[in-house]
Amino acid sequence: MNRFASRLALLLIMLLPVQSVCAWSGPGHMIVAAVAYLNLNPQERQKAADILKLHYNYEKWKAEVPDKDAVLEEGIVLFMGASKWPDEIKFGNSTWNHKEWHFVDYPLTPLDFSLKPSPSPEDDIIFAIKRCQTKLEDPKVSAKEKAYWLPWLIHIVGDITQPLHCCALVNDDFAGPIGDRGGNSIFVKAGTGKGVTLHKMWDDATGTSKGFHTKLLRGYVNQAIELGSKFKRDGLAELKQHTTPEAWARESWQIAVDQVYLRGKLQYGKDVASAVPLPDGYTKNLKAISLRRVTLGGYRLADLIRECLK
């Protein structure tokens, strides 16, 4: 049973609310998209924007482009709008919806922690990134069709940087292969705060604001600029060390082992009421890791788009 099917089963049988399986909340995805856009040259930006203009959401995204804005321009707004689209269609009937493309369930098994193969190599996030690349590079694929492959690429390169989208805790509480569904089945809390899933805790590290409007978008672009200044390309060794989707996923998995689950020492509850407080310093570290990850994802996305469109 895959992760999504497991969630539905839990919903029907246990009547629990459905937990988020987004990687990063909307702000995180839009920051990844903004970092990528800012790392493309004007010609590359225009090529990508011309493709996105053929998407059915174009007018909706364009509506947030103010005249003579010092921060926003049409292309960067289209990138940010496109970054959220695969999540927006996740529970609908769109033929473009691929629920398994948002993650890879590499088992995370204390106290072994040896990397094991993906249980679904023909239908996971690594497969999806390669499929998007192939479609975008193919001159026989119409620009209209590419208008749907490009948002997928923008989105899932963001997904793969979120450590909990590249692992599934497998232990006595959670059987493989779906395990804890990437932290969606275990509950923690910050201090005396309300219990949430571990997955949501990491998703929200880059922001929780909802909506898609000018004020928020300006903020995301400004944050992308700040992150690009803080985390410069030549200071991110991973850009040269890990250059394939497989390597990016393994990188996220390792962060999950070391920094998310604390090599099996992270305590958790199995429902909201039994949520366990996170260790001292955990949320601060979570924030720092997450901001670095979205910046890294933006650089990688820019490089992929450049390669696909050349």
N, C-alpha and C positions, 0 to 999 in steps of 0.2 A: 504494500500500500504506500503511495507517495505522500509527501507532507500535506498537500492540499486535501487529499481524500481523508487523511487522518483527522484533519481539523473538522471536516464536515461530520465525520462520525462522532467526534466528541461533542459537537454542537447538538446533534440529534439525540444522542444517548444521554449525555450528561447535562444538557441545557445550559452549558456555559457560554459566555459571550465569545464571539470569534476574536482572536487576537491578531494584531497586525503582523503581516509578513513583508512589509515594505522594508527596503534597505535605505536607511536614512529617512527621515521625514521629508516632506516636500522641500524645505529649505536646503537640506543637504544635497539633494539631487540638482537643485537649481544652482548651487554654488559650484558643483562639479562642472556643470554645463557652462557657467560663466568663465571659470578658469580655462576651460578648453577653448572657448571662443576667443578669449583674449590672447591665447597663444597661437592663433592662426594668423596668417598674413591677410591683407585685404582681399586678395584674389580668392584665397581659400574660404574666407568668410562668405564672400558673395556666392561662390559655388554652392556652399552648404545652404545658405539662405534661400537660394533659388529653388533648391529641392524642397525645402520645408514649406515654401509658399504653395506647393501643390497638395499639401495635407488638408483634410477637411476642416481642421481646427484653425486654419490660417487666420481667418477673419477674427476669431476669438482671441488669438494671441496678439494679433496686430492692434487690436483695440486698446492695448495698454502701452502703445508707443506715443508719447507726447511729442508735440512739435518742439524742435530746438531744445531738446533735453541734453544737459551736459554729461549725463551718465549713461542713459539708455539710448539704444538705437535699435532699429527693427531686427537686425540679425541676432543680437544677443537675447532679445525678448523671445524670439522664435526658438532659440536653443533652450532657454529655460522652460518655456511652455512644453516643448517636445520632451524634455527630460521626465516629465510627470505622466505623460500619456499612457505608457504601458501599465502603470498602476491604476490609472483611471478606468481602464477597460477590463481590469482583472476579473471582476465578478459579473461582467455582462456577457452578451452573446456575440461579440465581435469575432470575426474570422481571424483577426490579427492577434487574438489573445492566446498566449502560451504560458500557462501557469507555472510550468516547470523550469522556465528559462530564467527565473530570478535567482536561482541558487544552485549549489552543488553540495550534496550531503556527504562530504568526507567524514567518516566516523572519527569521533574524538573519544578515545577509550582510556580512561585512567586505569592503571598507572602505566600502561604500555606506551601510548602516545606515538606509535609508529604510523606514518601516513599510509592509508590503504586506498585502493582505487575508488573512483566514483561509482556508486551503485547504478547510475543511469547515464552512462557516457554518451548516449545518443539522444539525450533529452535533458540537458542541464545547461547551466550558464556558460560553460566553456564551449559547448557545442553551439550555443546561440550566438556568441560573439563571432565565432568563425563563420557561421551562416550569414550573419549581417555583413561581414567583410566581403564574403564571396558575392553577395547580391549587389552591394554598392560598387564593387569593382567591375562587375559584368556589364559591358557596353550593350548587351542585348536586353538588359532589364530596363524598363521604361523609367523615366524620371518620376512619373506619377507613382509607380510602385516603390521607387527608392524613397519617396516621401514618407513611407511607413517603416522601411528598414532603418533609416537614419535615426528616428526617435528611439527605436529599440536599442540601437548601438549606444546612443547617448545615455540611455537609462541603465542598461546592464553593466556598462563599465563603471557606473556609480555603484551598482549593486555589489559587484565583485570586490570592491574595496572595503565593504562592511564585513568584519570578521565573522559575524554570525550568519552570513549567507554562504559560508564555505565550510560549514561543519554541522555535525549533529552529535550531541553528547549521548553516548551509549554506555549504560551502566546497569546496576540492578533495578533502578527505577524506570529506565527507559530502554526498551529493546530496540535493536537495530532492525532495518537500516534507517528508519526515520528518527530514532532516538528522541531527543527533546525538541525536535523540529526547529533547530537553530535558536534555541533559547526561548521559544514560544510556549513551552510547557512548564517552565520554572519561574518562580516569582521572588523578587528581591525588592528592597526599598532603600532609598537614600535617607539615612538617619531615622527620624520619626515620621517620614513621609508615607504616602499611600503606597501599597504594594503594586508593582507592575511586573510585566514579564521582563526577563533579562534582555530579550530582543528589543523591546520597546525602549528600555533604558539606553541601549546603544543607538537605536534609531534617532532618538530625540537629542542626542549629544550635539548635533549641529543646528538645532533649532526646532521649534514646534509650531511656529506661526502658520496659520492656514490662509488660503486665499491666493489670488494672483492679481495684484494691482500695483500701480506705479510706485507707491511708497515702499512696499516690500521689495519690489524688484530692484530699485535703486540700492537698497540696503544690501541685497545679495551681491550685486555687482561690486559695490565698495568693499564688501568682505572678501570677495574673490581677489580683488586688487591687493588688499592687505595681506592675504595668505600667500599670494605670489611673491610678495616682498619678503615675508617671513621665511617661507620655505622655497628657496630658489632652486632651480633645476640642478645646478651643480652641487647642491648640498644634499640631494636625495640619491644616495648610492643605488637604491633599488631600481631606478630608471635604467641603469646599465646592467645591473645584476639579474633582473627578472624582466624578460622582454616578451613573454608569451602569455596568453590567457591562463594556461596551466600553471605557469610560474606565479602569476598574480593570485590565483586561487590558493595555491600552496602557501604563499606569503600570508594571506589572510587567515588561513587555517592555523599557521604557526602563532600568529598573534592571538587567535582564539585560545589556543593551548596555554600560552604563557600569561597573557594579560586579561583575557575575559574569564576563563575558568580557573585561572591561577594554578594550573597544573593539577587540577582535581581537588583543590582545597577550597574552592568557592562554595559557601553554604547557601542553600536555597530552600524555598517552600514549594509545595505542589499546588497551591491555590493562593488567592489574594490574602486570605485571612492568616495564612502561615508564612507570608513573605518574610525573608530574613534580611536584616540590615546589612548593607555592604560594608566591607572593611574600611577603616580610615584611609583616606587618600585615594580610594578607588575611583570615585566620580571625577576627581581632578585629573587623574591619569587618563580616564576614559575620554574626557574632553580633549586633552592634548593629543592623544592618539587619533581621535576622530578627525580633528581639523587637519592634521598632517595627512591622513588617509584621503580626505576629499580633495586636497590639493594635488596629491600624487595621482589620483584618479583623473583629475582634470588634465594634467600633463599627458597622461597616457591616452586619454580620449583624443586630445588634439593630434597626437602623433598618428593614431589610427585613422582619423578622418583625413589627415593630410595624405596618408598612404592610399586610402580608398579613392580619393577624388582626383589624384594626380593623373 
